[in-house]
Amino acid sequence: MTKLDGNVLAGRLADVLGWDATAADVRCAACGAHGAIAVAVVYMTAMGTVARCPHCDSVLATFVESDTGRSWFGMPGISALEVTP
Ligand SMILES: [Zn+2]
């Protein structure tokens, strides 16, 4: 499994949110740490993509895409996401 940084999520976040959120500040629901999504630890596999907190390793966000074209985006570990115009 390859360990990447959150910059690899730029395209997927833009698809879901409508803007490049890699520079947006997010707060980890587990440890309270915050920082840009770009510094999250990202693992990409054939089953999906998981972004983890670089401080406590909790799951911040998940992306799952089926072979039928359906997609799911979850933010189980993000308690706040900075939204900028
Ligand atoms: Zn954390």
PDB file of the backbone (N, CA, C, O) and the ligand in Angstrom, with CONECT records:
HET     ZN  A 101       1
ATOM      1  N   MET A   1       0.850  -1.172   0.000  1.00  0.00           N
ATOM      2  CA  MET A   1       0.000   0.000   0.000  1.00  0.00           C
ATOM      3  C   MET A   1       0.895   1.234   0.000  1.00  0.00           C
ATOM      4  O   MET A   1       1.840   1.335   0.782  1.00  0.00           O
ATOM      5  N   THR A   2       0.583   2.158  -0.880  1.00  0.00           N
ATOM      6  CA  THR A   2       1.400   3.354  -1.017  1.00  0.00           C
ATOM      7  C   THR A   2       0.892   4.465  -0.103  1.00  0.00           C
ATOM      8  O   THR A   2      -0.305   4.745  -0.043  1.00  0.00           O
ATOM      9  N   LYS A   3       1.822   5.085   0.600  1.00  0.00           N
ATOM     10  CA  LYS A   3       1.495   6.196   1.497  1.00  0.00           C
ATOM     11  C   LYS A   3       1.738   7.500   0.742  1.00  0.00           C
ATOM     12  O   LYS A   3       2.851   7.770   0.291  1.00  0.00           O
ATOM     13  N   LEU A   4       0.683   8.305   0.612  1.00  0.00           N
ATOM     14  CA  LEU A   4       0.761   9.564  -0.130  1.00  0.00           C
ATOM     15  C   LEU A   4       0.345  10.713   0.785  1.00  0.00           C
ATOM     16  O   LEU A   4      -0.058  10.491   1.927  1.00  0.00           O
ATOM     17  N   ASP A   5       0.444  11.939   0.277  1.00  0.00           N
ATOM     18  CA  ASP A   5      -0.076  13.059   1.058  1.00  0.00           C
ATOM     19  C   ASP A   5      -1.399  13.540   0.463  1.00  0.00           C
ATOM     20  O   ASP A   5      -1.802  13.105  -0.616  1.00  0.00           O
ATOM     21  N   GLY A   6      -2.064  14.437   1.176  1.00  0.00           N
ATOM     22  CA  GLY A   6      -3.395  14.871   0.810  1.00  0.00           C
ATOM     23  C   GLY A   6      -3.506  15.607  -0.512  1.00  0.00           C
ATOM     24  O   GLY A   6      -4.610  15.787  -1.027  1.00  0.00           O
ATOM     25  N   ASN A   7      -2.388  16.034  -1.069  1.00  0.00           N
ATOM     26  CA  ASN A   7      -2.459  16.702  -2.371  1.00  0.00           C
ATOM     27  C   ASN A   7      -3.029  15.791  -3.447  1.00  0.00           C
ATOM     28  O   ASN A   7      -3.585  16.266  -4.437  1.00  0.00           O
ATOM     29  N   VAL A   8      -2.894  14.487  -3.256  1.00  0.00           N
ATOM     30  CA  VAL A   8      -3.408  13.541  -4.236  1.00  0.00           C
ATOM     31  C   VAL A   8      -4.946  13.567  -4.287  1.00  0.00           C
ATOM     32  O   VAL A   8      -5.537  13.034  -5.226  1.00  0.00           O
ATOM     33  N   LEU A   9      -5.589  14.175  -3.299  1.00  0.00           N
ATOM     34  CA  LEU A   9      -7.055  14.238  -3.248  1.00  0.00           C
ATOM     35  C   LEU A   9      -7.629  15.439  -3.988  1.00  0.00           C
ATOM     36  O   LEU A   9      -8.850  15.592  -4.039  1.00  0.00           O
ATOM     37  N   ALA A  10      -6.801  16.281  -4.552  1.00  0.00           N
ATOM     38  CA  ALA A  10      -7.266  17.533  -5.167  1.00  0.00           C
ATOM     39  C   ALA A  10      -8.403  17.310  -6.158  1.00  0.00           C
ATOM     40  O   ALA A  10      -9.422  17.995  -6.086  1.00  0.00           O
ATOM     41  N   GLY A  11      -8.248  16.384  -7.061  1.00  0.00           N
ATOM     42  CA  GLY A  11      -9.268  16.149  -8.072  1.00  0.00           C
ATOM     43  C   GLY A  11     -10.556  15.603  -7.492  1.00  0.00           C
ATOM     44  O   GLY A  11     -11.646  16.040  -7.863  1.00  0.00           O
ATOM     45  N   ARG A  12     -10.434  14.646  -6.579  1.00  0.00           N
ATOM     46  CA  ARG A  12     -11.635  14.052  -5.976  1.00  0.00           C
ATOM     47  C   ARG A  12     -12.390  15.063  -5.124  1.00  0.00           C
ATOM     48  O   ARG A  12     -13.620  15.111  -5.157  1.00  0.00           O
ATOM     49  N   LEU A  13     -11.658  15.871  -4.360  1.00  0.00           N
ATOM     50  CA  LEU A  13     -12.315  16.890  -3.545  1.00  0.00           C
ATOM     51  C   LEU A  13     -13.003  17.929  -4.424  1.00  0.00           C
ATOM     52  O   LEU A  13     -14.097  18.394  -4.104  1.00  0.00           O
ATOM     53  N   ALA A  14     -12.370  18.285  -5.516  1.00  0.00           N
ATOM     54  CA  ALA A  14     -12.992  19.244  -6.435  1.00  0.00           C
ATOM     55  C   ALA A  14     -14.260  18.650  -7.043  1.00  0.00           C
ATOM     56  O   ALA A  14     -15.242  19.367  -7.237  1.00  0.00           O
ATOM     57  N   ASP A  15     -14.256  17.363  -7.342  1.00  0.00           N
ATOM     58  CA  ASP A  15     -15.453  16.706  -7.874  1.00  0.00           C
ATOM     59  C   ASP A  15     -16.599  16.735  -6.858  1.00  0.00           C
ATOM     60  O   ASP A  15     -17.749  16.985  -7.219  1.00  0.00           O
ATOM     61  N   VAL A  16     -16.279  16.478  -5.594  1.00  0.00           N
ATOM     62  CA  VAL A  16     -17.311  16.376  -4.553  1.00  0.00           C
ATOM     63  C   VAL A  16     -17.746  17.745  -4.042  1.00  0.00           C
ATOM     64  O   VAL A  16     -18.940  18.004  -3.894  1.00  0.00           O
ATOM     65  N   LEU A  17     -16.782  18.619  -3.774  1.00  0.00           N
ATOM     66  CA  LEU A  17     -17.090  19.898  -3.142  1.00  0.00           C
ATOM     67  C   LEU A  17     -17.223  21.054  -4.129  1.00  0.00           C
ATOM     68  O   LEU A  17     -17.822  22.081  -3.813  1.00  0.00           O
ATOM     69  N   GLY A  18     -16.671  20.885  -5.303  1.00  0.00           N
ATOM     70  CA  GLY A  18     -16.749  21.937  -6.300  1.00  0.00           C
ATOM     71  C   GLY A  18     -15.591  22.917  -6.252  1.00  0.00           C
ATOM     72  O   GLY A  18     -15.592  23.908  -6.981  1.00  0.00           O
ATOM     73  N   TRP A  19     -14.597  22.655  -5.400  1.00  0.00           N
ATOM     74  CA  TRP A  19     -13.437  23.520  -5.301  1.00  0.00           C
ATOM     75  C   TRP A  19     -12.268  22.692  -4.780  1.00  0.00           C
ATOM     76  O   TRP A  19     -12.468  21.643  -4.167  1.00  0.00           O
ATOM     77  N   ASP A  20     -11.065  23.157  -5.021  1.00  0.00           N
ATOM     78  CA  ASP A  20      -9.879  22.452  -4.541  1.00  0.00           C
ATOM     79  C   ASP A  20      -9.722  22.722  -3.056  1.00  0.00           C
ATOM     80  O   ASP A  20      -9.356  23.828  -2.657  1.00  0.00           O
ATOM     81  N   ALA A  21      -9.995  21.730  -2.247  1.00  0.00           N
ATOM     82  CA  ALA A  21      -9.986  21.904  -0.800  1.00  0.00           C
ATOM     83  C   ALA A  21      -8.682  21.453  -0.151  1.00  0.00           C
ATOM     84  O   ALA A  21      -8.619  21.368   1.075  1.00  0.00           O
ATOM     85  N   THR A  22      -7.658  21.165  -0.915  1.00  0.00           N
ATOM     86  CA  THR A  22      -6.426  20.650  -0.300  1.00  0.00           C
ATOM     87  C   THR A  22      -5.774  21.651   0.651  1.00  0.00           C
ATOM     88  O   THR A  22      -5.061  21.247   1.569  1.00  0.00           O
ATOM     89  N   ALA A  23      -6.004  22.935   0.450  1.00  0.00           N
ATOM     90  CA  ALA A  23      -5.435  23.942   1.352  1.00  0.00           C
ATOM     91  C   ALA A  23      -6.382  24.288   2.498  1.00  0.00           C
ATOM     92  O   ALA A  23      -6.019  25.039   3.403  1.00  0.00           O
ATOM     93  N   ALA A  24      -7.592  23.740   2.459  1.00  0.00           N
ATOM     94  CA  ALA A  24      -8.579  24.040   3.500  1.00  0.00           C
ATOM     95  C   ALA A  24      -8.144  23.423   4.829  1.00  0.00           C
ATOM     96  O   ALA A  24      -7.560  22.340   4.864  1.00  0.00           O
ATOM     97  N   ASP A  25      -8.435  24.124   5.909  1.00  0.00           N
ATOM     98  CA  ASP A  25      -8.118  23.650   7.254  1.00  0.00           C
ATOM     99  C   ASP A  25      -9.209  22.685   7.700  1.00  0.00           C
ATOM    100  O   ASP A  25     -10.398  22.983   7.582  1.00  0.00           O
ATOM    101  N   VAL A  26      -8.805  21.539   8.207  1.00  0.00           N
ATOM    102  CA  VAL A  26      -9.767  20.578   8.752  1.00  0.00           C
ATOM    103  C   VAL A  26      -9.376  20.247  10.188  1.00  0.00           C
ATOM    104  O   VAL A  26      -8.198  20.271  10.543  1.00  0.00           O
ATOM    105  N   ARG A  27     -10.388  19.935  11.017  1.00  0.00           N
ATOM    106  CA  ARG A  27     -10.135  19.565  12.406  1.00  0.00           C
ATOM    107  C   ARG A  27     -10.451  18.086  12.593  1.00  0.00           C
ATOM    108  O   ARG A  27     -11.528  17.614  12.229  1.00  0.00           O
ATOM    109  N   CYS A  28      -9.495  17.370  13.164  1.00  0.00           N
ATOM    110  CA  CYS A  28      -9.666  15.941  13.442  1.00  0.00           C
ATOM    111  C   CYS A  28     -10.627  15.785  14.615  1.00  0.00           C
ATOM    112  O   CYS A  28     -10.428  16.390  15.668  1.00  0.00           O
ATOM    113  N   ALA A  29     -11.665  14.975  14.436  1.00  0.00           N
ATOM    114  CA  ALA A  29     -12.652  14.751  15.486  1.00  0.00           C
ATOM    115  C   ALA A  29     -12.075  13.939  16.639  1.00  0.00           C
ATOM    116  O   ALA A  29     -12.581  14.013  17.759  1.00  0.00           O
ATOM    117  N   ALA A  30     -11.038  13.177  16.384  1.00  0.00           N
ATOM    118  CA  ALA A  30     -10.478  12.313  17.423  1.00  0.00           C
ATOM    119  C   ALA A  30      -9.499  13.033  18.340  1.00  0.00           C
ATOM    120  O   ALA A  30      -9.579  12.893  19.560  1.00  0.00           O
ATOM    121  N   CYS A  31      -8.569  13.805  17.765  1.00  0.00           N
ATOM    122  CA  CYS A  31      -7.515  14.409  18.596  1.00  0.00           C
ATOM    123  C   CYS A  31      -7.576  15.935  18.629  1.00  0.00           C
ATOM    124  O   CYS A  31      -6.883  16.562  19.431  1.00  0.00           O
ATOM    125  N   GLY A  32      -8.390  16.536  17.776  1.00  0.00           N
ATOM    126  CA  GLY A  32      -8.527  17.987  17.775  1.00  0.00           C
ATOM    127  C   GLY A  32      -7.469  18.723  16.980  1.00  0.00           C
ATOM    128  O   GLY A  32      -7.550  19.943  16.837  1.00  0.00           O
ATOM    129  N   ALA A  33      -6.491  18.023  16.467  1.00  0.00           N
ATOM    130  CA  ALA A  33      -5.465  18.671  15.648  1.00  0.00           C
ATOM    131  C   ALA A  33      -6.118  19.228  14.391  1.00  0.00           C
ATOM    132  O   ALA A  33      -7.136  18.716  13.925  1.00  0.00           O
ATOM    133  N   HIS A  34      -5.521  20.282  13.851  1.00  0.00           N
ATOM    134  CA  HIS A  34      -6.044  20.806  12.603  1.00  0.00           C
ATOM    135  C   HIS A  34      -4.911  21.208  11.687  1.00  0.00           C
ATOM    136  O   HIS A  34      -3.793  21.478  12.126  1.00  0.00           O
ATOM    137  N   GLY A  35      -5.226  21.241  10.401  1.00  0.00           N
ATOM    138  CA  GLY A  35      -4.251  21.618   9.389  1.00  0.00           C
ATOM    139  C   GLY A  35      -4.843  21.390   8.023  1.00  0.00           C
ATOM    140  O   GLY A  35      -5.979  20.937   7.887  1.00  0.00           O
ATOM    141  N   ALA A  36      -4.071  21.705   7.025  1.00  0.00           N
ATOM    142  CA  ALA A  36      -4.539  21.558   5.649  1.00  0.00           C
ATOM    143  C   ALA A  36      -4.741  20.081   5.292  1.00  0.00           C
ATOM    144  O   ALA A  36      -3.999  19.211   5.750  1.00  0.00           O
ATOM    145  N   ILE A  37      -5.736  19.823   4.483  1.00  0.00           N
ATOM    146  CA  ILE A  37      -5.968  18.454   4.007  1.00  0.00           C
ATOM    147  C   ILE A  37      -4.721  17.930   3.297  1.00  0.00           C
ATOM    148  O   ILE A  37      -4.465  16.726   3.277  1.00  0.00           O
ATOM    149  N   ALA A  38      -3.962  18.834   2.723  1.00  0.00           N
ATOM    150  CA  ALA A  38      -2.758  18.427   1.982  1.00  0.00           C
ATOM    151  C   ALA A  38      -1.768  17.649   2.836  1.00  0.00           C
ATOM    152  O   ALA A  38      -0.976  16.878   2.294  1.00  0.00           O
ATOM    153  N   VAL A  39      -1.789  17.825   4.164  1.00  0.00           N
ATOM    154  CA  VAL A  39      -0.832  17.120   5.006  1.00  0.00           C
ATOM    155  C   VAL A  39      -1.383  15.813   5.568  1.00  0.00           C
ATOM    156  O   VAL A  39      -0.694  15.118   6.315  1.00  0.00           O
ATOM    157  N   ALA A  40      -2.626  15.474   5.211  1.00  0.00           N
ATOM    158  CA  ALA A  40      -3.189  14.181   5.634  1.00  0.00           C
ATOM    159  C   ALA A  40      -2.378  13.047   5.016  1.00  0.00           C
ATOM    160  O   ALA A  40      -1.742  13.214   3.976  1.00  0.00           O
ATOM    161  N   VAL A  41      -2.412  11.909   5.665  1.00  0.00           N
ATOM    162  CA  VAL A  41      -1.744  10.708   5.153  1.00  0.00           C
ATOM    163  C   VAL A  41      -2.790   9.917   4.380  1.00  0.00           C
ATOM    164  O   VAL A  41      -3.818   9.522   4.930  1.00  0.00           O
ATOM    165  N   VAL A  42      -2.519   9.693   3.108  1.00  0.00           N
ATOM    166  CA  VAL A  42      -3.512   9.076   2.222  1.00  0.00           C
ATOM    167  C   VAL A  42      -3.020   7.714   1.746  1.00  0.00           C
ATOM    168  O   VAL A  42      -1.868   7.555   1.341  1.00  0.00           O
ATOM    169  N   TYR A  43      -3.921   6.737   1.803  1.00  0.00           N
ATOM    170  CA  TYR A  43      -3.643   5.400   1.300  1.00  0.00           C
ATOM    171  C   TYR A  43      -4.653   5.113   0.199  1.00  0.00           C
ATOM    172  O   TYR A  43      -5.858   5.269   0.396  1.00  0.00           O
ATOM    173  N   MET A  44      -4.163   4.697  -0.949  1.00  0.00           N
ATOM    174  CA  MET A  44      -5.031   4.387  -2.087  1.00  0.00           C
ATOM    175  C   MET A  44      -4.890   2.909  -2.414  1.00  0.00           C
ATOM    176  O   MET A  44      -3.783   2.407  -2.608  1.00  0.00           O
ATOM    177  N   THR A  45      -6.033   2.211  -2.475  1.00  0.00           N
ATOM    178  CA  THR A  45      -6.043   0.804  -2.854  1.00  0.00           C
ATOM    179  C   THR A  45      -7.143   0.603  -3.883  1.00  0.00           C
ATOM    180  O   THR A  45      -7.878   1.537  -4.203  1.00  0.00           O
ATOM    181  N   ALA A  46      -7.254  -0.597  -4.394  1.00  0.00           N
ATOM    182  CA  ALA A  46      -8.313  -0.901  -5.348  1.00  0.00           C
ATOM    183  C   ALA A  46      -9.682  -0.793  -4.688  1.00  0.00           C
ATOM    184  O   ALA A  46     -10.682  -0.581  -5.373  1.00  0.00           O
ATOM    185  N   MET A  47      -9.739  -0.939  -3.352  1.00  0.00           N
ATOM    186  CA  MET A  47     -11.026  -0.868  -2.641  1.00  0.00           C
ATOM    187  C   MET A  47     -11.454   0.559  -2.366  1.00  0.00           C
ATOM    188  O   MET A  47     -12.634   0.813  -2.123  1.00  0.00           O
ATOM    189  N   GLY A  48     -10.512   1.500  -2.400  1.00  0.00           N
ATOM    190  CA  GLY A  48     -10.863   2.878  -2.122  1.00  0.00           C
ATOM    191  C   GLY A  48      -9.691   3.666  -1.595  1.00  0.00           C
ATOM    192  O   GLY A  48      -8.555   3.193  -1.571  1.00  0.00           O
ATOM    193  N   THR A  49      -9.993   4.884  -1.172  1.00  0.00           N
ATOM    194  CA  THR A  49      -8.978   5.808  -0.684  1.00  0.00           C
ATOM    195  C   THR A  49      -9.343   6.230   0.733  1.00  0.00           C
ATOM    196  O   THR A  49     -10.498   6.532   1.033  1.00  0.00           O
ATOM    197  N   VAL A  50      -8.334   6.245   1.592  1.00  0.00           N
ATOM    198  CA  VAL A  50      -8.535   6.655   2.980  1.00  0.00           C
ATOM    199  C   VAL A  50      -7.545   7.761   3.310  1.00  0.00           C
ATOM    200  O   VAL A  50      -6.349   7.631   3.050  1.00  0.00           O
ATOM    201  N   ALA A  51      -8.047   8.849   3.883  1.00  0.00           N
ATOM    202  CA  ALA A  51      -7.193   9.936   4.359  1.00  0.00           C
ATOM    203  C   ALA A  51      -7.173   9.874   5.880  1.00  0.00           C
ATOM    204  O   ALA A  51      -8.223   9.872   6.522  1.00  0.00           O
ATOM    205  N   ARG A  52      -5.965   9.822   6.456  1.00  0.00           N
ATOM    206  CA  ARG A  52      -5.831   9.693   7.906  1.00  0.00           C
ATOM    207  C   ARG A  52      -5.163  10.924   8.511  1.00  0.00           C
ATOM    208  O   ARG A  52      -4.381  11.609   7.851  1.00  0.00           O
ATOM    209  N   CYS A  53      -5.478  11.187   9.753  1.00  0.00           N
ATOM    210  CA  CYS A  53      -4.874  12.294  10.497  1.00  0.00           C
ATOM    211  C   CYS A  53      -3.368  12.036  10.642  1.00  0.00           C
ATOM    212  O   CYS A  53      -2.973  10.943  11.046  1.00  0.00           O
ATOM    213  N   PRO A  54      -2.522  13.024  10.319  1.00  0.00           N
ATOM    214  CA  PRO A  54      -1.078  12.822  10.456  1.00  0.00           C
ATOM    215  C   PRO A  54      -0.618  12.813  11.914  1.00  0.00           C
ATOM    216  O   PRO A  54       0.533  12.476  12.193  1.00  0.00           O
ATOM    217  N   HIS A  55      -1.498  13.178  12.845  1.00  0.00           N
ATOM    218  CA  HIS A  55      -1.137  13.237  14.264  1.00  0.00           C
ATOM    219  C   HIS A  55      -1.563  11.989  15.035  1.00  0.00           C
ATOM    220  O   HIS A  55      -0.803  11.491  15.865  1.00  0.00           O
ATOM    221  N   CYS A  56      -2.781  11.472  14.771  1.00  0.00           N
ATOM    222  CA  CYS A  56      -3.279  10.340  15.563  1.00  0.00           C
ATOM    223  C   CYS A  56      -3.688   9.141  14.706  1.00  0.00           C
ATOM    224  O   CYS A  56      -4.086   8.110  15.247  1.00  0.00           O
ATOM    225  N   ASP A  57      -3.600   9.255  13.410  1.00  0.00           N
ATOM    226  CA  ASP A  57      -3.888   8.169  12.476  1.00  0.00           C
ATOM    227  C   ASP A  57      -5.381   7.827  12.360  1.00  0.00           C
ATOM    228  O   ASP A  57      -5.720   6.816  11.745  1.00  0.00           O
ATOM    229  N   SER A  58      -6.266   8.624  12.922  1.00  0.00           N
ATOM    230  CA  SER A  58      -7.703   8.378  12.767  1.00  0.00           C
ATOM    231  C   SER A  58      -8.120   8.634  11.323  1.00  0.00           C
ATOM    232  O   SER A  58      -7.505   9.441  10.625  1.00  0.00           O
ATOM    233  N   VAL A  59      -9.160   7.949  10.885  1.00  0.00           N
ATOM    234  CA  VAL A  59      -9.671   8.130   9.529  1.00  0.00           C
ATOM    235  C   VAL A  59     -10.391   9.470   9.443  1.00  0.00           C
ATOM    236  O   VAL A  59     -11.362   9.707  10.161  1.00  0.00           O
ATOM    237  N   LEU A  60      -9.911  10.344   8.561  1.00  0.00           N
ATOM    238  CA  LEU A  60     -10.561  11.635   8.352  1.00  0.00           C
ATOM    239  C   LEU A  60     -11.626  11.538   7.273  1.00  0.00           C
ATOM    240  O   LEU A  60     -12.749  12.005   7.465  1.00  0.00           O
ATOM    241  N   ALA A  61     -11.284  10.932   6.137  1.00  0.00           N
ATOM    242  CA  ALA A  61     -12.201  10.884   4.998  1.00  0.00           C
ATOM    243  C   ALA A  61     -11.964   9.605   4.192  1.00  0.00           C
ATOM    244  O   ALA A  61     -10.869   9.043   4.176  1.00  0.00           O
ATOM    245  N   THR A  62     -13.025   9.176   3.530  1.00  0.00           N
ATOM    246  CA  THR A  62     -12.937   7.984   2.677  1.00  0.00           C
ATOM    247  C   THR A  62     -13.593   8.268   1.336  1.00  0.00           C
ATOM    248  O   THR A  62     -14.557   9.029   1.248  1.00  0.00           O
ATOM    249  N   PHE A  63     -13.069   7.660   0.320  1.00  0.00           N
ATOM    250  CA  PHE A  63     -13.637   7.716  -1.030  1.00  0.00           C
ATOM    251  C   PHE A  63     -13.721   6.278  -1.534  1.00  0.00           C
ATOM    252  O   PHE A  63     -12.731   5.547  -1.526  1.00  0.00           O
ATOM    253  N   VAL A  64     -14.902   5.888  -1.967  1.00  0.00           N
ATOM    254  CA  VAL A  64     -15.085   4.548  -2.523  1.00  0.00           C
ATOM    255  C   VAL A  64     -15.810   4.693  -3.849  1.00  0.00           C
ATOM    256  O   VAL A  64     -16.824   5.386  -3.946  1.00  0.00           O
ATOM    257  N   GLU A  65     -15.286   4.040  -4.857  1.00  0.00           N
ATOM    258  CA  GLU A  65     -15.906   4.083  -6.181  1.00  0.00           C
ATOM    259  C   GLU A  65     -16.158   2.657  -6.635  1.00  0.00           C
ATOM    260  O   GLU A  65     -15.257   1.818  -6.610  1.00  0.00           O
ATOM    261  N   SER A  66     -17.395   2.387  -7.052  1.00  0.00           N
ATOM    262  CA  SER A  66     -17.725   1.041  -7.509  1.00  0.00           C
ATOM    263  C   SER A  66     -17.438   0.919  -9.003  1.00  0.00           C
ATOM    264  O   SER A  66     -17.234   1.917  -9.695  1.00  0.00           O
ATOM    265  N   ASP A  67     -17.426  -0.299  -9.476  1.00  0.00           N
ATOM    266  CA  ASP A  67     -17.192  -0.508 -10.902  1.00  0.00           C
ATOM    267  C   ASP A  67     -18.447  -0.224 -11.725  1.00  0.00           C
ATOM    268  O   ASP A  67     -18.430  -0.356 -12.949  1.00  0.00           O
ATOM    269  N   THR A  68     -19.529   0.164 -11.063  1.00  0.00           N
ATOM    270  CA  THR A  68     -20.742   0.566 -11.776  1.00  0.00           C
ATOM    271  C   THR A  68     -20.818   2.079 -11.951  1.00  0.00           C
ATOM    272  O   THR A  68     -21.780   2.598 -12.518  1.00  0.00           O
ATOM    273  N   GLY A  69     -19.787   2.793 -11.455  1.00  0.00           N
ATOM    274  CA  GLY A  69     -19.756   4.244 -11.604  1.00  0.00           C
ATOM    275  C   GLY A  69     -20.295   5.005 -10.411  1.00  0.00           C
ATOM    276  O   GLY A  69     -20.259   6.235 -10.403  1.00  0.00           O
ATOM    277  N   ARG A  70     -20.799   4.299  -9.392  1.00  0.00           N
ATOM    278  CA  ARG A  70     -21.299   4.982  -8.201  1.00  0.00           C
ATOM    279  C   ARG A  70     -20.131   5.295  -7.275  1.00  0.00           C
ATOM    280  O   ARG A  70     -19.146   4.559  -7.230  1.00  0.00           O
ATOM    281  N   SER A  71     -20.253   6.395  -6.537  1.00  0.00           N
ATOM    282  CA  SER A  71     -19.185   6.827  -5.639  1.00  0.00           C
ATOM    283  C   SER A  71     -19.761   7.196  -4.277  1.00  0.00           C
ATOM    284  O   SER A  71     -20.911   7.620  -4.159  1.00  0.00           O
ATOM    285  N   TRP A  72     -18.928   7.022  -3.250  1.00  0.00           N
ATOM    286  CA  TRP A  72     -19.302   7.402  -1.895  1.00  0.00           C
ATOM    287  C   TRP A  72     -18.160   8.191  -1.282  1.00  0.00           C
ATOM    288  O   TRP A  72     -16.995   7.813  -1.405  1.00  0.00           O
ATOM    289  N   PHE A  73     -18.501   9.298  -0.617  1.00  0.00           N
ATOM    290  CA  PHE A  73     -17.524  10.149   0.057  1.00  0.00           C
ATOM    291  C   PHE A  73     -17.947  10.268   1.507  1.00  0.00           C
ATOM    292  O   PHE A  73     -19.067  10.690   1.793  1.00  0.00           O
ATOM    293  N   GLY A  74     -17.062   9.901   2.427  1.00  0.00           N
ATOM    294  CA  GLY A  74     -17.363   9.995   3.854  1.00  0.00           C
ATOM    295  C   GLY A  74     -16.338  10.848   4.567  1.00  0.00           C
ATOM    296  O   GLY A  74     -15.164  10.873   4.195  1.00  0.00           O
ATOM    297  N   MET A  75     -16.789  11.547   5.596  1.00  0.00           N
ATOM    298  CA  MET A  75     -15.872  12.357   6.414  1.00  0.00           C
ATOM    299  C   MET A  75     -16.086  11.973   7.877  1.00  0.00           C
ATOM    300  O   MET A  75     -16.482  12.809   8.689  1.00  0.00           O
ATOM    301  N   PRO A  76     -15.824  10.710   8.212  1.00  0.00           N
ATOM    302  CA  PRO A  76     -16.138  10.252   9.571  1.00  0.00           C
ATOM    303  C   PRO A  76     -15.294  10.893  10.664  1.00  0.00           C
ATOM    304  O   PRO A  76     -15.704  10.910  11.825  1.00  0.00           O
ATOM    305  N   GLY A  77     -14.125  11.418  10.317  1.00  0.00           N
ATOM    306  CA  GLY A  77     -13.243  11.949  11.356  1.00  0.00           C
ATOM    307  C   GLY A  77     -12.965  13.429  11.244  1.00  0.00           C
ATOM    308  O   GLY A  77     -12.029  13.933  11.866  1.00  0.00           O
ATOM    309  N   ILE A  78     -13.766  14.141  10.457  1.00  0.00           N
ATOM    310  CA  ILE A  78     -13.575  15.590  10.324  1.00  0.00           C
ATOM    311  C   ILE A  78     -14.705  16.285  11.075  1.00  0.00           C
ATOM    312  O   ILE A  78     -15.876  16.153  10.716  1.00  0.00           O
ATOM    313  N   SER A  79     -14.341  17.029  12.124  1.00  0.00           N
ATOM    314  CA  SER A  79     -15.376  17.738  12.887  1.00  0.00           C
ATOM    315  C   SER A  79     -15.646  19.120  12.307  1.00  0.00           C
ATOM    316  O   SER A  79     -16.696  19.708  12.567  1.00  0.00           O
ATOM    317  N   ALA A  80     -14.703  19.645  11.519  1.00  0.00           N
ATOM    318  CA  ALA A  80     -14.921  20.944  10.871  1.00  0.00           C
ATOM    319  C   ALA A  80     -14.049  21.039   9.639  1.00  0.00           C
ATOM    320  O   ALA A  80     -12.919  20.550   9.614  1.00  0.00           O
ATOM    321  N   LEU A  81     -14.593  21.677   8.617  1.00  0.00           N
ATOM    322  CA  LEU A  81     -13.888  21.892   7.362  1.00  0.00           C
ATOM    323  C   LEU A  81     -14.001  23.372   7.007  1.00  0.00           C
ATOM    324  O   LEU A  81     -15.104  23.908   6.912  1.00  0.00           O
ATOM    325  N   GLU A  82     -12.862  24.028   6.813  1.00  0.00           N
ATOM    326  CA  GLU A  82     -12.861  25.445   6.438  1.00  0.00           C
ATOM    327  C   GLU A  82     -13.436  25.589   5.023  1.00  0.00           C
ATOM    328  O   GLU A  82     -13.020  24.904   4.089  1.00  0.00           O
ATOM    329  N   VAL A  83     -14.384  26.482   4.901  1.00  0.00           N
ATOM    330  CA  VAL A  83     -14.992  26.753   3.597  1.00  0.00           C
ATOM    331  C   VAL A  83     -14.654  28.188   3.231  1.00  0.00           C
ATOM    332  O   VAL A  83     -15.024  29.128   3.934  1.00  0.00           O
ATOM    333  N   THR A  84     -13.956  28.339   2.136  1.00  0.00           N
ATOM    334  CA  THR A  84     -13.572  29.679   1.678  1.00  0.00           C
ATOM    335  C   THR A  84     -14.167  29.926   0.306  1.00  0.00           C
ATOM    336  O   THR A  84     -14.248  29.018  -0.521  1.00  0.00           O
ATOM    337  N   PRO A  85     -14.579  31.154   0.072  1.00  0.00           N
ATOM    338  CA  PRO A  85     -15.183  31.460  -1.237  1.00  0.00           C
ATOM    339  C   PRO A  85     -14.148  31.434  -2.347  1.00  0.00           C
ATOM    340  O   PRO A  85     -14.482  31.668  -3.509  1.00  0.00           O
TER     341      PRO A  85
HETATM  342 ZN    ZN A 101      -6.146  13.248  14.834  1.00  0.00          ZN2+
END
